[in-house]
Every structure is written in structure tokens, then in C-alpha cells.
Amino acid sequence: MKIICIGSSTKDIIFPIADGVLMETPNDLESQKKIVFELGAKYQVSQGRHEAIGGCAANVACGLARLGEEAHCATRVGADQSGNWIKDELEKFGVKTGLVQMGPDHRSDLSAIIAHIPSEDRIIFSDRDSNERLEIMEYEIKNVGSQWLFLSSLNGNAQESWEKKLDKILALALESGMKLIFNPGQKNIKSDPEKIIEAVRRLQVLIVNKDEAIEIVDKLPKIEKDSLNDEKYLAEKLHEVGAKIVVITDGSRGAWAFDGKDFLHVEARKEKVADTLGAGDAFSSGFIAAHLKGKNLEECLDWGIANSSSVVRYYGAVEGLLKEEDILK
């Protein structure tokens, strides 16, 4: 099945670190855990650095291609060494790169990531330039002849806001009959929740983590504030808005899905974690691939969990992505 993944791509450089002091700061509701390093000190990378492709659209496209779908990636990179490297990595996974835009007047996006070994968590330092300049090329996208669009977090700039880019995608999908799958970014939700709600009305599948689901539902009229921690309530409200299938993830607690009839939950698998980076994208590609293959809701959840459980055993967002025969095992 053809599917176009629209959004970000980056080169990730990952530094596994065993040092650093963890601090609990429960009074800071938006940042309840912190890590402290000595200012001016030098720390040794514990297991060698790792370089991998990143960015939600690129990660999901790689996962879908690995699972046998014809995945196209509509993203933007710089006309530089990193941009060529990103394009080459996509092609190694079998992703179609005809929609990858390369610009000479900006740099490819880059992320430096501290993977903290003791906590099995990470901190990401991102430098965004090229993906803020991504253009929605309606004719080129339509010309692929895909029935599906996967849309990840959008970036904007002074020339064109992310809201205008989203409007173009929604109009294109409506005109061409393409079905939309949306995994909005937290910054999109925080900056313009009404625009996200407008998009949810048009979706075949909405994929969000629990915090993002709470933020969206909290902006809806006539909600029960005391129910915002209830996954079933969140899924039902988002389905009422218009999304035919609502998927909510919550890290080690697993994932939930609701299609208006069945409300299902699948537990996360207990794996030795090297790096949680890309776990959500791996889940998305597993769930979406199963959905495109006509699997039922429970199987879609199982495919997502299997894929994400494999990826967290490795550093980076794409190593460990499964093929269909691996998931079936």
C-alpha cells in the first residue's frame, strides 16, 4: 500500500552517558525530573557514540518500508553532507525519496542526544533549520497516487506558519480522497489546539501520547475535568470530535485504541532498554502497517508494541525496526 509521510527528518548523534545526578523536582509540574552535570567538567561517552536517522516522518517511513509498505517521505534537508546522508539512509530502508526537498540556503537538521544509561531516558538538543522550510507541494504529493497520508509534527517559519501548511494538507486530502493519519507534535497542540481539533475532525487515525490527549481534550467544550486521567474517556471524546480510530500511548504502561465500538489496551513488553528514542515512532509504523494490511484493532496494537519493544533495545530510532515475519513470530 502506498503511503506518504510528511514532516521532519534529522541526523541524530547519540552519546550514551553513565554520569550525571538525577534530581526529583515534584513542585515543577512541567519538569519533575532533572539531571545535573558539573559545569566545566568533561564526561566520557560510555559505549561509543551512535549516528542514526531521526525525525518522526523519516522514522515512520523507515518502519513502514521495513514492514513491506511503499513509503514515501516528504521532508526537507539541506544541500549538504548531512542532507545527502539522510537521503541515503532513507533509501537504504527502501523509502521512496522523490518528495525529499534539498535546499542550498540552509543546513540539514541535527540533534545531539544524551542517552542516560541508569535512568533509561534521554535529553535531546535539536538544531532545526531545514524542516521549518518544508514546502507542501500539492501537485507532487497528489502525483504519487497514494491513498494515505501520515502527518507528523509540523514546523513553520516567517514565510509560512505550520497552520497554513496543515490547511494545505487538509484541503489536498479532501480534494483527492486521501485518508489522513495524524501524530501531532506537542508544540503544535500547545500553540494552537483549535487548529489541531479542526484536523482531528477529518482523521482516519489519530495517534497521541496520553499527555497530548489530555491537552487536546481539555480544550473541548463541556468536558469532565475529573475524567481527564481516564484513557477511555479521552479516547471517546477524541472519537466524538471525528477521528475514526484513536490511539493513545503512555510509555511503559502500553497503549490504548478505540474505534467507536471496541476499547482495547495492550501492555508494554518488559525489555532491557538502551534508548527510548523513537519508541513512539516505531509503535506508529507498526500500528499503521497492520491497519493498512486490514488487521483488526487488537492486531494493530500488537504490531505497534512489538515494533517499539524491539527498537528500545538499541540506540537510535530505526535500528531494531522489524520486518513482517519478525512481528508474526
Secondary structure, DSSP 4 states (H G I P E B T S, - for coil): -EEEEES--EEEEEEEE---EEEE-TT-TT--EEEE--TT-----SS--EEEEESHHHHHHHHHHHTT-EEEEE-EEESSHHHHHHHHHHHHTT-B-TT-EEETTSPPPEEEEEEETTTTEEEEEEE-SSGGG----HHHHHHTT-SEEEE------SSS-HHHHHHHHHHHHHHHT-EEEE---HHHHHH-HHHHHHHHTT-SEEEEEHHHHHHHHTTSSS--GGGTT-HHHHHHHHHHHT-SEEEEE-GGG-EEEE-SS-EEEEPPP----S--TTHHHHHHHHHHHHHHTT--HHHHHHHHHHHHHHHTTSSSSSTTPPPHHHHH-
